[in-house]
Amino acid sequence: MSIRPPNVILISTDQQRYDSVGMNGSPFMRTPNMDRVGQEGVSFSRAYCPNTVCTPSRVSMVTGFHPSRHGAYNIGTYVGDYTHFLSTILGNHGYRTHHIGKAHWHPFWAQSPENRPVPKDGGPFHDFAGFQTAEICIGHTTFGVTGHYEQWVRQRGFDPATLKVDRLFDFDPNDTGDWNLPVELHSGAWLAERAEAFLDDLGGGSPFFLNLGFQDPHHPHVLPHDFENRVDPQAVPLPDIDVGAETGMSEHISLLLDGGIVESRFNGTYVIAGNVRDPWRAYFQDEAKSRATRAYYYSMVQLIDEQLGRILEAVDRNELARDTIVIFTSDHGEMLGDHGIGQKGPFAYEGVLNIPFLMRYPAGFEPSAVDDCVSLVDVVPTVLDFAGIDDGVRRDGVSLRARLQGTAPLDRRGVRVEFKEEPDRLRFKCWVTEEWKLVVYTGEPMGELFDLKNDPGEKHNLFHEPRYQETKFELLAELLADMERSEPLYPRLSRA
């Protein structure tokens, strides 16, 4: 095994489902580059996000802390302390650190380090969220031509004001359609080009940490007009939206189905994160809309895969593959019609929790298969373990190194997921194990208990079923133990 500190390339997409990767079992997806990372390393089959919306999950990914520890509990929150960011830690240990693309550790629509003016010469930001340098974009697809990416587009003679989209449908909260931006000017093309430039210009020396943030496949489900590698809508199975066959559905889920949650008691100061007033049940009952928007979503993933291929080629031609940890993952998933719901938000179904998590490090571990429950909070402790960095910080995540190297099992029975819409509104703690999922909505009489082994579609909520109360309390005890395990502790120097 390598004794050289590894380079690190952490690649995150936005709102990508586990089943959107070919090697994860999809019969219609063509993702040879994602598959390559997983086949040459590992594709974790039970990887979970720590939160179901962007900012809290993304901050967890780069700190190893759950939202209840780092405090960025929802989108629109502000992170100002980067002490525990992976960028800061690796930078303090001699790494060259650079970020390209979406970050979303700060608010989009309030003043923050992410939306400050780009230097006139197009140069990178300096000292950004612990990174020595950064090239930024915010938003998604049709409202994501921003920051350094926007300047790059303008330099190539394209005026963002002329952007237009040919929508497939009049009413469509996913805004499915084609836009007049060519593939060569897509945000992923910019990201790949800038990543290639960084890797080609390294010149040896210090190890590096390159953080890459794709904007897709987050809605709007829009593709460049000239993108040809598309998924056939007829090849995409329709979602199972027979919600009438489900039992024990929680109150807020019923509201989400028909677009009523914003007017309910669950809504706080801001509109529910990840969802608005869209009647998702009717949307996904429309076969034309359902097939089209799902096909466009999966096609957006195939476009990312092509752009990932350029990055992997740059790693290869610079002879960096052996000593570089490559991680490909996403901040959370996308319901895409599961249970009759779209997008994401205050629920804990597999479609939004189970994410792709691919990792390759030839000098560190052999290709393997891991079906243990893992989490994005495990990224930082795993990278630091491989880098030989022990900073003594008590994190929520655990290192996966021993499990990947086959020297020890993973010393954790399950993983935790948290959601907090507002401090006094809809919120939950979730505990996922190999066989079970428990969701506790704090301050509410409702909850969810799913038998994932016998009910993988999560159709039957057993939370209030008398014969499952013992199982529920055992899982609750495990959840509480995990929460206590991660509590911060100052050194105890004496009895008084």
C-alpha positions in Angstrom: 0.0 0.0 0.0 1.1 3.6 -0.7 2.9 5.6 1.9 2.7 8.8 -0.2 -0.1 11.2 0.9 -2.8 10.6 -1.6 -4.2 13.2 -3.9 -7.9 13.7 -3.5 -10.6 14.4 -6.2 -14.0 14.8 -4.7 -16.7 15.0 -7.3 -20.3 15.7 -6.3 -23.4 16.0 -8.5 -26.7 17.5 -7.4 -29.8 15.5 -6.7 -28.6 12.2 -8.3 -30.4 8.9 -7.5 -28.5 5.6 -6.8 -30.2 3.8 -9.7 -28.9 6.4 -12.2 -25.6 4.6 -12.5 -25.4 1.7 -14.9 -23.4 -0.7 -12.6 -25.9 -0.1 -9.8 -28.4 -2.2 -11.7 -30.0 0.1 -14.3 -30.8 -1.8 -17.5 -31.1 1.4 -19.6 -28.3 3.7 -18.3 -25.0 4.1 -20.1 -22.5 5.5 -17.6 -19.2 3.8 -18.6 -17.1 6.4 -16.7 -19.0 6.2 -13.4 -19.0 2.4 -13.8 -15.2 2.5 -14.3 -14.7 4.3 -11.0 -16.9 1.8 -9.2 -15.4 -1.3 -10.9 -11.8 -0.2 -10.3 -12.7 0.6 -6.7 -16.1 0.3 -5.0 -19.7 1.3 -5.5 -21.3 1.4 -2.1 -24.7 -0.1 -2.5 -26.1 1.3 0.7 -24.8 4.9 0.7 -27.0 7.6 2.3 -27.1 11.3 2.4 -27.1 12.9 5.9 -29.9 15.4 4.8 -32.4 15.5 2.0 -31.6 19.1 0.7 -28.4 20.7 -0.6 -26.6 22.9 1.9 -26.8 20.8 5.0 -25.8 17.6 3.2 -23.0 19.4 1.4 -21.6 20.9 4.6 -21.8 17.4 6.1 -19.8 15.9 3.2 -16.9 18.3 3.7 -16.9 18.3 7.6 -17.8 14.8 8.7 -20.5 16.3 10.9 -24.3 16.0 10.8 -26.4 19.2 10.5 -27.1 19.1 14.2 -23.3 19.5 14.8 -22.4 22.0 12.0 -25.5 24.1 12.3 -26.3 24.7 8.6 -29.7 23.0 8.9 -31.3 24.1 5.7 -30.7 25.9 2.4 -30.3 29.6 2.9 -28.2 29.1 6.0 -24.7 30.6 6.3 -21.5 28.8 7.1 -18.8 31.1 8.4 -16.4 28.8 10.2 -14.3 26.6 7.9 -12.0 25.2 10.6 -13.4 21.7 10.1 -13.7 21.8 6.3 -11.7 19.2 4.5 -10.2 22.0 2.4 -8.8 23.7 5.5 -7.4 20.5 7.1 -5.7 19.3 3.9 -4.4 22.8 3.2 -2.9 22.9 6.7 -1.1 19.7 5.9 0.6 20.9 2.7 -2.0 20.1 0.1 -2.7 22.4 -2.9 -6.5 23.0 -2.7 -8.8 24.1 -5.4 -12.6 24.1 -6.0 -14.5 24.3 -9.3 -18.3 24.4 -9.8 -21.2 24.4 -7.4 -20.5 24.6 -3.7 -23.7 25.7 -2.1 -22.3 25.9 1.4 -23.8 29.4 1.6 -27.1 31.1 0.5 -27.7 31.6 -3.2 -30.0 34.6 -2.9 -28.3 36.5 0.0 -24.9 38.1 -0.1 -22.3 35.4 0.5 -18.8 34.3 -0.6 -20.3 32.4 -3.5 -22.0 35.2 -5.3 -19.4 37.9 -5.0 -18.2 39.5 -8.2 -15.8 37.5 -10.4 -12.5 39.3 -11.0 -12.4 41.2 -14.3 -9.5 39.1 -15.5 -11.5 35.9 -14.9 -9.1 34.8 -12.2 -10.2 32.5 -9.3 -11.4 33.6 -5.9 -8.7 33.3 -3.3 -9.2 32.0 0.3 -12.7 30.6 -0.4 -14.2 28.3 2.3 -10.8 26.9 3.2 -9.7 26.5 -0.4 -6.7 28.4 -1.6 -8.4 29.1 -4.9 -11.9 28.5 -6.4 -13.9 29.0 -9.6 -17.6 29.2 -8.8 -21.0 28.8 -10.3 -24.4 28.9 -8.4 -27.8 27.6 -9.4 -28.9 24.9 -11.8 -29.2 24.6 -15.6 -31.3 27.5 -16.9 -30.7 29.6 -13.8 -27.1 28.4 -13.3 -25.1 30.4 -15.9 -23.4 32.4 -13.2 -20.0 33.3 -11.7 -16.9 32.1 -13.3 -18.9 29.8 -15.6 -20.9 32.8 -16.9 -17.8 34.7 -17.7 -16.4 31.6 -19.5 -19.6 31.4 -21.6 -19.4 35.1 -22.5 -15.8 34.8 -23.5 -16.9 32.2 -26.1 -19.3 34.6 -27.6 -22.6 33.4 -26.1 -24.9 36.0 -24.4 -26.7 34.3 -21.5 -29.6 36.8 -22.1 -30.4 34.9 -25.3 -30.9 31.6 -23.5 -34.3 30.1 -24.2 -35.9 26.7 -23.5 -38.4 24.8 -25.6 -40.6 23.3 -23.0 -42.3 20.0 -23.6 -45.4 20.8 -21.5 -47.3 23.9 -20.4 -47.5 22.9 -16.8 -44.3 21.2 -15.6 -42.6 21.9 -12.2 -39.6 20.1 -13.6 -39.5 22.4 -16.7 -38.6 19.5 -19.0 -37.2 20.6 -22.3 -34.3 21.6 -24.6 -32.4 24.8 -24.5 -30.3 26.6 -27.1 -27.1 26.3 -25.2 -24.8 23.8 -27.0 -23.1 20.9 -25.2 -19.7 22.5 -25.6 -20.9 25.4 -23.4 -22.7 23.4 -20.8 -21.7 23.9 -17.2 -20.3 20.4 -17.1 -18.1 21.1 -20.1 -16.7 24.2 -18.3 -16.1 22.2 -15.2 -14.3 19.4 -17.1 -12.2 21.9 -19.0 -11.1 23.8 -15.8 -10.4 20.5 -14.1 -8.2 19.4 -17.0 -6.3 22.7 -16.8 -5.7 22.2 -13.1 -4.5 18.7 -13.5 -2.3 19.4 -16.5 -0.7 22.4 -14.8 0.2 20.7 -11.5 3.9 20.1 -12.3 4.4 17.6 -9.4 5.3 18.5 -5.9 2.7 18.7 -3.2 -0.4 16.5 -3.1 -3.6 18.2 -4.1 -7.3 18.3 -3.2 -9.5 19.1 -6.1 -13.2 19.6 -5.3 -15.6 19.5 -8.3 -19.3 20.3 -8.1 -21.6 19.5 -11.0 -24.9 21.5 -11.2 -26.9 18.5 -12.7 -29.1 16.5 -12.7 -31.1 18.9 -10.4 -34.3 20.2 -12.0 -35.0 22.0 -14.3 -34.7 18.8 -16.4 -33.2 20.5 -19.4 -30.7 19.3 -22.0 -28.6 21.1 -24.5 -30.4 21.0 -27.9 -27.5 19.1 -29.6 -26.9 16.4 -26.9 -27.5 13.1 -28.6 -26.7 10.5 -26.0 -30.2 10.4 -24.6 -32.2 7.8 -22.8 -35.3 6.6 -24.6 -38.4 7.5 -22.7 -40.0 4.2 -23.6 -37.0 2.4 -22.0 -37.6 4.1 -18.6 -40.1 2.3 -16.4 -42.9 4.3 -15.0 -42.8 5.0 -11.3 -44.9 3.1 -8.9 -47.5 5.7 -7.9 -50.2 3.4 -6.6 -50.3 5.3 -3.3 -53.7 3.7 -2.6 -51.9 0.5 -1.9 -49.7 2.1 0.8 -50.7 1.9 4.4 -49.9 4.2 7.3 -48.8 7.2 5.2 -47.8 10.2 7.3 -49.8 13.4 7.3 -47.3 15.6 5.5 -46.7 13.0 2.7 -50.4 13.1 1.9 -50.2 16.9 1.6 -47.2 16.7 -0.7 -49.0 14.4 -3.1 -51.6 17.0 -3.9 -49.6 20.2 -3.4 -51.1 21.3 -0.1 -48.1 21.3 2.2 -47.3 25.0 1.8 -50.7 26.0 3.1 -50.5 23.6 6.0 -49.3 23.9 9.6 -45.9 22.4 8.5 -44.8 25.4 6.5 -42.6 28.0 8.3 -41.1 31.3 7.3 -40.0 30.0 4.0 -41.6 27.6 1.5 -40.8 24.0 2.4 -37.2 23.2 1.2 -37.1 21.0 -1.9 -40.9 21.2 -2.7 -43.5 23.8 -3.4 -47.2 23.8 -4.3 -46.9 21.2 -7.1 -49.6 18.4 -7.2 -47.1 15.6 -7.8 -49.7 12.8 -7.9 -51.4 14.2 -10.9 -48.1 15.0 -12.6 -46.8 11.5 -12.5 -50.2 10.0 -13.4 -49.7 11.7 -16.7 -47.7 9.1 -18.6 -46.3 11.5 -21.2 -45.0 13.9 -18.6 -43.7 11.0 -16.4 -41.8 9.3 -19.1 -40.4 12.4 -20.6 -39.1 14.1 -17.4 -37.6 10.8 -16.1 -35.9 10.3 -19.5 -34.5 13.8 -19.5 -33.3 13.4 -15.9 -31.4 10.2 -16.6 -30.1 11.7 -19.9 -28.6 14.6 -17.8 -26.7 11.9 -15.8 -25.3 10.5 -19.1 -24.1 13.9 -20.0 -22.3 14.2 -16.7 -20.8 10.8 -17.4 -19.3 12.0 -20.6 -17.8 15.0 -18.8 -16.5 12.8 -16.0 -14.7 10.8 -18.7 -12.7 13.9 -19.6 -11.6 14.3 -16.0 -10.5 10.7 -15.7 -8.6 11.0 -18.9 -6.7 14.0 -17.5 -5.9 11.9 -14.4 -4.5 9.1 -16.6 -2.4 11.2 -18.9 -0.8 13.0 -16.0 -0.1 9.5 -14.4 -2.0 10.4 -11.2 -4.4 7.5 -11.0 -2.5 5.2 -8.7 -2.0 7.8 -5.9 -5.3 9.6 -6.2 -8.4 9.0 -4.3 -11.3 9.6 -6.7 -14.8 9.9 -5.0 -17.9 10.4 -7.1 -21.1 11.0 -5.2 -24.2 13.3 -4.8 -25.6 15.5 -2.1 -29.0 13.7 -2.1 -31.3 11.8 -4.4 -34.5 12.6 -6.3 -38.0 11.1 -5.9 -38.8 11.2 -9.6 -42.3 9.9 -9.0 -41.6 7.3 -6.3 -44.7 7.2 -4.1 -46.2 9.8 -6.4 -43.8 12.5 -5.3 -41.2 14.7 -7.2 -37.9 16.3 -6.3 -36.9 16.1 -2.6 -37.8 17.5 0.9 -39.1 16.5 4.3 -39.3 12.7 3.9 -37.0 9.8 4.1 -37.8 7.4 1.2 -35.0 5.5 -0.5 -35.3 7.6 -3.7 -34.0 10.7 -2.0 -31.7 9.1 0.6 -29.9 6.3 -1.3 -27.2 8.0 -3.4 -24.3 6.9 -5.7 -21.1 6.7 -3.8 -18.1 5.5 -5.9 -14.6 5.5 -4.7 -11.3 4.5 -6.3 -7.8 4.5 -4.8 -5.5 1.9 -6.5 -2.6 2.4 -4.0 -5.0 2.2 -1.1 -7.4 -0.8 -1.6 -8.3 -3.4 -4.1 -11.6 -3.4 -6.0 -14.3 -4.6 -3.6 -18.1 -4.8 -2.9 -19.4 -3.1 0.2 -23.1 -3.5 1.2 -22.8 -1.9 4.7 -24.7 1.3 5.4 -22.4 4.2 4.8 -22.9 8.0 4.8 -21.5 11.2 3.3 -20.3 12.0 6.8 -17.8 9.2 6.3 -16.0 11.0 3.5 -13.8 13.3 5.7 -12.6 10.7 8.2 -11.9 8.2 5.4 -9.8 10.7 3.4 -7.9 11.8 6.5 -7.2 8.2 7.5 -5.7 7.4 4.1 -3.7 10.7 4.3 -2.3 9.7 7.7 -3.9 12.8 9.4 -5.2 12.4 12.9 -6.3 15.8 14.2 -8.1 14.4 17.3 -11.5 15.7 16.2 -14.5 13.7 17.3 -16.6 13.4 14.1 -20.0 11.9 13.4 -18.6 9.9 10.4 -16.3 7.0 10.6 -13.3 5.9 8.5 -14.1 3.3 5.9 -10.4 2.4 5.3 -10.2 -0.8 7.3 -13.5 -2.0 5.7 -12.1 -1.3 2.2 -8.8 -2.9 3.0 -10.5 -6.0 4.5 -8.8 -5.7 7.8 -11.8 -5.0 10.0 -15.6 -4.8 9.7 -17.4 -1.5 9.9 -18.0 -0.8 13.6 -21.5 0.7 13.2 -24.9 -0.9 12.7 -26.6 1.9 10.8 -26.5 5.5 9.6 -28.3 8.6 10.7 -30.2 11.1 8.5 -31.5 14.5 9.8 -34.0 17.0 8.5 -35.0 20.4 10.0 -37.3 22.6 8.0 -37.3 25.3 10.7 -36.3 24.9 14.4 -40.0 24.9 15.4 -41.5 23.1 12.3 -41.3 19.8 10.5 -38.2 17.9 11.4 -37.0 14.3 11.8 -34.3 12.0 12.8 -33.9 8.8 10.8 -32.0 5.6 11.5 -31.2 3.2 8.6 -29.9 -0.3 9.1 -29.5 -3.3 6.8 -33.1 -4.4 7.4 -35.0 -1.4 8.9 -35.6 2.3 8.6 -37.0 4.3 11.5 -38.1 7.9 11.1 -39.1 10.0 14.1 -40.8 13.4 13.5 -39.8 15.3 16.6 -42.8 16.9 18.4 -45.3 14.9 16.2 -47.2 11.7 17.0 -46.4 10.4 13.5 -43.4 8.4 12.4 -42.3 5.7 10.0 -41.0 2.2 10.3 -40.2 0.3 7.2 -39.1 -3.3 6.8 -36.6 -2.8 4.0 -35.9 -6.5 3.6 -39.5 -7.6 3.1 -40.9 -4.2 1.9 -38.1 -2.6 -0.2 -40.7 -0.3 -1.8 -41.6 1.2 1.6 -45.3 0.7 1.1 -46.3 -0.3 4.6 -45.6 2.0 7.5 -45.3 -0.2 10.7 -44.7 2.6 13.1 -48.0 2.2 15.0 -48.4 -1.6 14.5 -48.5 -3.3 17.9 -46.3 -6.3 17.0 -43.5 -4.0 15.8 -43.2 -1.9 18.9 -40.2 -3.8 20.3 -38.3 -3.4 17.0 -39.2 0.3 16.9 -37.8 0.8 20.4 -34.6 -1.2 19.7 -34.0 1.0 16.6 -34.8 4.2 18.6 -32.2 3.1 21.2 -29.6 2.6 18.4 -30.4 6.1 17.1 -30.0 7.7 20.5 -26.7 5.8 21.0 -25.4 7.1 17.6 -26.4 10.6 18.5 -24.6 10.4 21.9 -21.5 8.8 20.2 -21.0 11.9 18.2 -21.5 14.5 20.9 -18.5 16.8 21.2 -16.4 16.3 24.3 -13.8 18.6 25.7 -10.7 17.0 27.5 -11.4 16.1 31.1 -8.3 17.1 33.1 -9.4 16.6 36.6 -12.4 15.7 38.9 -12.9 19.4 39.9 
